[in-house]
């Protein structure tokens, strides 16, 4: 018995908003009417794409049309079967060459394409005139879509410009911590959500990572902002911390769909200030960005660190033998006694330092150091020092450039000044490089949070002292805060047998139970103890 052919109806709407309209029902009704007129053909109406554009072929890659095409290629949809579409615009709105290729790839397999709006049937024996008519129709669909896209883009551009000039809101949709006020036509803060965001920023600045923040929110049963979410996730916490919307900014964007890729969003002009109500100020936002960058730079962004943040010198602790990272390990005979040990030596790779350093000793020496340290004046930040040097070098090069220009201008007509011009070009290239470095350093300084001076050390000492109370319920947060302050102050903390070296921007200290010493270090950041002691000059020693 010969199996009857099957007609597969394909329906599509471009946006989710069109679900509220009549488009899908109308397309399916037309397909059903065709099926009733052809009772000798089986009918399958199950292939529907909702909210997928046909302008760049997304429906062929990720939608039900892609499933249909694969079935045709595999022979599941057989020669003699039918593909029903309301009109060609439902099948494709791509450029003419892609549209014609799609149609011919179907009909070459013997599958008939029916456009229900006019009852036309296209098959592998269609004439050139019929295919030209199909191409003309698909071209109209493509051009119609292109013109509609242009008009929509123009309308949104006018709305964005109006928003910049008058503050008028582009839509009622805002961040999850706001609600649109229909009376004032502005956004209002949702009070409890704004408090949650301020808490997230405070914990970030205090040194907690995004994993720890998300865990604390979940542990405290804080309702997530995203409806239907199974709790707070670190990715969403980071999104909040990175979003300029918390400062009231709105960044207009241009979007474009790309086959095989996520929708591309590109900034369209500068952000619009005061578009949303402000949750945190710019200083708080910048401090949070600097802390995130500092954690990532120093290796502090890899998740929550135990129940009590055991590695207080995370990001700074270095092995005296190889300069590698120190990690916390349990003592062989006690789970409560912990020690620092070289990570590389622990994995028997590129270091043979088997020495361990009790965490309790290191923290005690660190506390003694902070209590003894007295900085007479604020030390210049590394980036400020670099910037000063670069500005000085830039001024010197500008003098040379001016002199070379004077030489060229003063030269007599006809005199060969080619070598002078070469030197001038070289100096101008050097100046351009310095200008870029100066710009980068100024940008870094804008987000710099490193604390200096007596107040900074006293702040660190206060937090270290608070860690003596092991019974506090917030021991993790206190230790994370202490780590964050230490990260902002010091580059390297290197335990050695009988003491502790501490380094920061060319200065160094050594401390143990008996002495507190200050050092000048020639090498800005020595790698090992041997390199440190070879480059260091002991300038002052105080008995404790």
C-alpha positions in Angstrom: 0.0 0.0 0.0 1.4 3.4 -1.1 1.6 5.8 1.8 -0.3 9.0 1.2 1.8 12.2 1.0 1.8 14.5 4.0 1.4 18.3 4.1 3.6 20.0 6.9 2.3 23.4 7.9 4.9 25.9 9.0 3.8 29.0 10.9 6.0 31.8 12.3 5.7 35.1 14.2 8.7 37.3 14.6 8.2 38.6 18.2 6.7 37.3 21.4 4.4 40.4 21.5 2.7 39.0 18.3 1.4 36.1 20.4 -1.3 38.5 21.6 -2.4 39.1 18.1 -4.2 36.9 15.5 -1.2 36.0 13.3 -0.7 32.4 14.4 -4.4 31.6 14.5 -4.8 33.0 11.0 -1.9 31.1 9.5 -3.0 27.8 11.0 -6.6 28.4 9.9 -5.4 28.9 6.3 -3.4 25.7 6.5 -6.3 23.7 7.9 -8.6 25.0 5.2 -6.1 23.9 2.5 -5.9 20.4 4.2 -9.7 20.1 4.2 -9.7 20.8 0.5 -7.2 18.0 0.0 -8.5 15.1 2.0 -6.2 12.6 0.2 -3.2 14.3 1.9 -2.2 13.8 5.5 -1.9 17.0 7.5 0.8 17.9 10.2 0.4 21.4 11.7 3.0 21.0 14.5 5.9 23.2 13.2 5.5 26.6 14.7 8.2 29.2 15.5 7.2 31.8 18.1 9.2 35.0 18.4 12.0 34.1 15.9 13.0 36.5 13.2 13.5 35.4 9.6 15.6 38.3 8.5 19.0 36.7 9.2 18.1 33.0 9.1 17.8 32.4 12.9 14.7 30.3 12.3 16.7 28.0 10.0 19.4 27.5 12.7 17.5 27.5 16.0 13.8 27.2 15.1 11.3 24.6 13.9 12.1 25.4 10.3 15.6 24.0 10.9 14.0 20.8 12.1 11.9 20.7 9.0 14.9 21.2 6.7 16.9 18.5 8.5 13.9 16.1 8.0 13.9 17.0 4.3 17.6 16.4 4.0 17.4 13.1 5.9 14.4 11.9 3.8 12.0 11.7 6.7 9.9 14.3 4.7 9.7 12.5 1.4 9.6 13.5 -2.2 6.0 14.3 -3.0 5.2 15.8 0.4 4.1 19.4 0.9 5.4 22.3 2.9 2.6 24.8 3.6 3.4 28.5 4.4 1.0 31.4 4.6 3.2 33.5 2.4 6.9 33.6 1.5 7.6 36.2 4.3 6.8 33.4 6.8 9.4 31.2 5.2 12.2 33.8 4.9 12.9 37.6 4.8 16.6 37.1 4.0 18.4 38.7 1.0 17.3 37.4 -2.4 20.2 35.0 -3.0 19.7 33.3 0.4 15.9 33.2 -0.1 16.1 31.6 -3.5 18.7 29.1 -2.3 16.3 28.1 0.6 13.4 27.6 -1.8 15.3 25.6 -4.4 17.0 23.4 -1.7 13.5 22.3 -0.7 12.0 21.7 -4.1 15.1 19.9 -5.4 14.4 17.2 -2.9 10.9 16.8 -4.5 9.0 18.6 -1.7 6.3 20.9 -2.9 6.1 24.4 -1.4 2.6 25.9 -1.2 2.0 29.6 -0.5 -1.6 29.7 1.0 -2.2 33.4 0.4 -2.4 32.8 -3.4 -2.6 29.0 -3.7 0.6 28.8 -5.8 2.6 25.5 -5.7 6.3 25.5 -6.3 8.1 22.2 -7.2 11.2 20.9 -8.9 9.6 21.2 -12.3 8.6 24.9 -11.8 9.4 27.0 -14.8 11.9 29.9 -14.7 9.0 32.3 -14.9 7.4 30.8 -11.8 10.7 30.9 -9.9 11.2 34.5 -11.0 7.7 35.3 -9.6 8.7 33.6 -6.3 12.0 35.5 -6.2 10.2 38.8 -6.8 7.8 38.1 -4.0 10.6 37.1 -1.6 12.5 40.2 -2.6 9.5 42.4 -1.7 9.4 40.6 1.7 13.1 41.4 2.3 12.8 45.0 1.2 9.6 45.5 3.2 11.4 44.2 6.3 14.4 46.3 5.6 12.3 49.5 5.3 10.3 48.7 8.4 13.6 48.1 10.3 14.8 51.5 9.1 11.7 53.3 10.2 11.7 51.6 13.6 15.4 52.4 14.1 14.7 56.1 13.1 11.8 56.3 15.6 13.9 54.8 18.4 16.8 57.2 17.5 14.4 60.1 17.9 13.1 58.7 21.2 16.7 58.4 22.5 17.5 62.0 21.5 14.3 63.2 23.2 15.3 61.2 26.3 18.7 62.9 26.4 17.2 66.4 26.0 14.1 66.2 28.1 14.5 63.1 30.4 11.4 61.5 28.8 11.5 57.7 29.4 11.7 55.5 26.3 9.6 52.7 27.8 8.0 51.6 31.1 10.6 48.8 31.5 13.4 49.5 33.9 15.9 47.7 36.2 14.4 45.1 38.6 14.8 47.5 41.6 12.6 50.1 40.0 8.9 50.5 39.1 7.4 52.9 36.5 5.2 55.5 38.1 2.2 56.1 35.7 1.4 59.4 37.4 4.8 61.1 37.2 6.0 59.1 34.2 9.3 58.4 36.0 10.8 55.4 37.7 10.6 55.0 41.5 12.8 52.8 43.6 11.5 49.7 45.2 12.7 50.4 48.7 13.6 46.9 50.0 15.3 46.0 46.7 17.4 49.2 46.9 18.5 48.3 50.4 19.5 44.9 49.1 21.6 46.4 46.3 23.3 48.8 48.8 24.1 45.8 51.0 25.6 44.0 48.0 27.9 46.9 47.2 28.9 47.2 50.9 29.8 43.6 51.1 31.8 43.8 47.8 33.8 46.8 49.1 34.3 44.9 52.4 36.1 42.2 50.4 33.4 39.5 49.9 33.3 37.8 46.5 30.2 37.4 44.4 29.9 33.7 45.4 29.9 34.6 49.1 27.5 37.4 48.6 25.0 35.2 46.7 25.3 32.5 49.4 24.6 35.0 52.2 21.5 36.3 50.3 20.2 32.8 49.9 21.1 31.8 53.5 19.1 34.9 54.7 16.1 33.9 52.5 16.3 37.1 50.5 13.8 36.9 47.7 15.5 37.1 44.3 14.6 39.8 41.9 14.1 37.5 38.9 10.6 35.9 39.0 10.7 32.1 39.1 14.4 32.0 39.9 15.6 29.3 42.3 17.6 31.8 44.4 20.5 34.2 44.0 23.3 33.3 41.6 26.8 34.8 41.4 26.3 35.9 37.8 23.4 38.1 38.7 25.2 39.6 41.7 28.1 40.5 39.3 25.6 42.0 36.8 24.2 44.3 39.6 27.7 45.3 40.6 28.7 46.1 37.0 25.5 47.9 36.0 25.7 51.7 35.7 21.9 51.7 36.2 22.5 51.6 40.0 24.0 55.1 39.6 21.0 56.3 37.6 22.5 55.9 34.2 20.8 54.5 31.1 22.9 53.3 28.2 21.0 53.4 24.9 22.0 50.5 22.7 21.7 49.4 19.1 20.9 45.7 18.6 21.4 43.4 15.7 20.6 39.7 15.3 23.3 37.4 14.1 23.0 33.8 12.9 24.7 31.3 15.2 25.3 34.0 17.8 23.6 35.9 20.6 22.0 39.3 19.8 24.7 41.9 19.5 24.2 45.1 21.6 26.4 48.1 21.0 26.3 51.4 23.0 24.6 54.2 21.1 26.2 57.4 22.4 27.0 58.3 26.0 24.9 57.0 28.9 22.0 59.3 29.9 22.5 60.4 33.6 19.6 60.7 36.1 17.4 58.5 33.9 16.7 56.1 36.8 16.7 56.9 40.5 20.2 56.5 42.0 20.8 53.6 44.4 24.5 54.1 45.1 26.8 57.1 44.3 29.6 57.0 41.8 32.3 56.8 44.5 30.7 53.6 45.9 30.4 52.2 42.4 34.0 53.0 41.6 35.2 51.4 44.9 33.3 48.2 44.1 34.8 48.1 40.6 38.3 48.5 42.0 37.7 45.8 44.6 36.5 43.4 41.9 39.6 44.2 39.7 41.8 43.8 42.8 40.4 40.4 43.6 40.7 39.2 40.0 44.3 40.5 39.7 45.4 38.9 43.0 43.6 35.6 42.4 40.7 36.3 44.8 37.9 35.6 42.5 37.6 31.8 42.6 34.6 31.4 45.0 33.9 31.3 48.7 36.9 30.5 50.9 35.6 28.1 53.6 33.4 29.0 56.5 35.8 31.5 58.1 38.0 32.8 55.3 41.1 30.9 56.5 43.6 32.5 54.1 44.0 36.0 55.5 46.9 36.8 53.2 45.2 35.5 50.0 46.5 37.4 47.0 49.7 38.4 48.9 51.2 35.3 50.4 54.3 34.2 48.6 56.7 31.3 49.0 60.2 32.3 50.1 61.9 29.8 47.8 60.1 30.2 44.5 57.8 33.2 44.9 54.8 31.1 44.2 51.4 31.3 45.9 50.9 30.2 49.5 47.8 28.1 50.3 46.3 27.0 53.6 46.5 23.3 54.6 45.4 21.4 57.7 48.0 20.1 60.1 48.5 16.4 59.8 47.5 15.7 63.4 44.8 18.3 63.8 42.0 19.6 61.6 41.9 22.9 63.7 45.6 23.7 63.3 46.3 25.2 59.9 49.5 26.2 58.1 50.6 28.0 55.0 52.5 26.0 52.4 53.8 26.6 48.9 51.2 25.5 46.3 53.9 24.5 43.8 55.8 22.4 46.4 52.6 20.8 47.5 52.0 19.5 44.0 55.7 18.7 43.7 56.2 21.1 40.8 59.1 23.5 40.4 59.7 24.1 44.1 61.2 21.9 46.8 60.3 24.1 49.8 58.7 21.7 52.3 58.5 24.3 55.1 55.1 25.1 56.6 54.2 28.3 58.4 51.5 28.2 61.1 48.6 30.5 60.3 48.4 31.6 63.9 52.0 32.7 63.9 51.7 34.6 60.6 48.5 36.4 61.8 50.1 37.2 65.1 53.2 38.7 63.4 51.0 40.6 61.0 49.0 42.1 63.9 52.3 43.1 65.7 53.5 44.7 62.5 50.3 46.7 62.0 50.4 47.8 65.6 54.0 48.9 65.3 53.8 50.5 61.9 53.8 54.3 61.8 53.8 56.0 58.5 54.8 59.6 58.9 53.1 60.7 55.7 51.0 59.2 53.0 53.1 57.2 50.5 52.6 58.0 46.8 50.6 55.3 45.0 52.5 53.2 42.5 50.3 54.6 39.7 50.8 58.2 40.9 54.5 57.7 40.9 54.4 56.2 37.4 52.2 59.1 36.3 54.6 61.7 37.7 57.5 60.0 35.8 55.6 59.8 32.6 54.5 63.4 32.7 58.0 64.5 33.3 59.3 62.4 30.4 56.5 63.8 28.2 57.5 67.4 29.0 61.1 66.6 28.2 60.1 65.1 24.8 57.9 68.1 24.0 61.0 70.4 24.6 62.9 68.3 22.1 60.0 68.4 19.6 59.8 72.2 19.9 63.6 72.6 19.4 63.5 70.3 16.3 60.6 72.3 14.9 62.5 75.5 15.5 65.5 74.0 13.7 63.4 73.1 10.6 61.8 76.5 10.5 65.1 78.4 10.8 66.8 76.3 8.1 67.7 78.2 5.0 65.7 77.4 1.9 67.2 74.4 0.1 69.1 73.1 3.1 68.8 69.4 3.7 66.8 68.9 7.0 65.8 65.3 6.3 67.7 63.9 9.3 66.0 66.5 11.5 62.6 65.5 10.2 63.4 61.9 11.0 64.3 62.7 14.6 61.2 64.8 14.9 59.0 61.9 13.7 60.7 59.6 16.2 60.1 62.1 19.1 56.5 62.5 18.0 56.0 58.7 18.1 57.5 58.6 21.6 55.2 61.4 22.6 52.2 59.5 21.3 53.1 56.4 23.2 53.5 58.4 26.4 50.2 60.1 25.9 48.5 56.7 25.7 50.3 55.5 28.9 49.4 58.7 30.7 45.8 58.3 29.7 45.7 54.7 31.0 47.4 55.7 34.3 44.8 58.5 34.8 42.0 56.0 34.2 43.5 53.6 36.7 43.8 56.3 39.3 40.2 57.2 38.9 39.3 53.8 40.2 42.2 53.5 42.7 41.2 52.6 46.2 44.5 51.9 47.8 44.6 53.4 51.3 47.8 55.1 52.5 49.1 56.7 55.7 48.5 56.3 59.4 44.7 56.0 59.1 45.0 53.1 56.6 47.3 51.1 58.9 45.2 51.8 61.9 42.1 50.6 60.0 43.9 47.4 59.1 45.1 47.0 62.7 41.6 47.5 64.0 40.2 44.7 61.8 43.0 42.4 62.7 42.3 42.9 66.4 38.6 42.1 65.8 39.6 38.7 64.5 40.7 37.6 68.0 37.1 37.0 68.8 36.5 33.6 67.2 32.9 33.4 68.6 31.6 36.3 66.4 28.9 35.1 64.0 30.3 37.3 61.3 33.9 35.9 61.4 33.9 35.3 57.6 32.9 38.9 56.8 35.4 40.3 59.3 38.3 38.3 57.9 37.3 39.1 54.3 37.3 42.8 55.2 40.7 42.5 56.8 42.0 40.7 53.7 40.6 43.5 51.4 42.3 46.2 53.5 45.6 44.3 53.4 45.3 43.8 49.6 44.9 47.6 49.2 48.0 48.3 51.3 50.6 45.6 50.5 51.9 43.7 47.5 53.7 40.7 49.2 53.6 39.0 52.5 56.3 36.4 52.8 56.5 34.1 55.9 60.0 32.8 56.7 61.3 30.7 59.6 61.1 33.0 62.6 59.5 36.0 61.0 57.5 37.8 58.3 58.5 40.0 55.3 56.0 42.5 54.1 56.5 44.5 50.9 54.7 47.5 49.3 56.0 49.6 46.4 59.7 49.6 47.0 59.4 49.6 50.8 59.7 46.6 53.1 59.4 45.5 56.7 60.5 42.5 58.7 58.7 41.5 61.9 58.8 38.7 64.5 58.2 38.4 68.2 61.3 40.5 69.0 62.0 43.1 66.3 60.2 45.4 63.9 62.5 46.6 61.0 62.1 48.9 58.0 63.8 48.2 54.7 64.4 49.9 51.4 64.1 47.5 48.5 65.8 48.2 45.2 63.8 45.7 43.2 60.2 46.9 43.2 58.8 43.4 43.6 61.4 40.7 44.3 60.3 37.1 43.7 62.1 35.1 46.3 63.6 35.6 49.8 67.1 35.4 48.3 66.3 38.2 45.8 64.7 40.2 48.5 67.6 40.0 50.9 70.1 40.8 48.2 68.2 44.0 47.1 67.1 45.2 50.5 68.8 47.7 52.9 67.8 47.6 56.5 67.2 51.3 57.5 65.7 51.1 60.9 65.3 48.4 63.6 63.1 48.6 66.7 63.0 46.1 69.5 59.5 45.1 70.5 
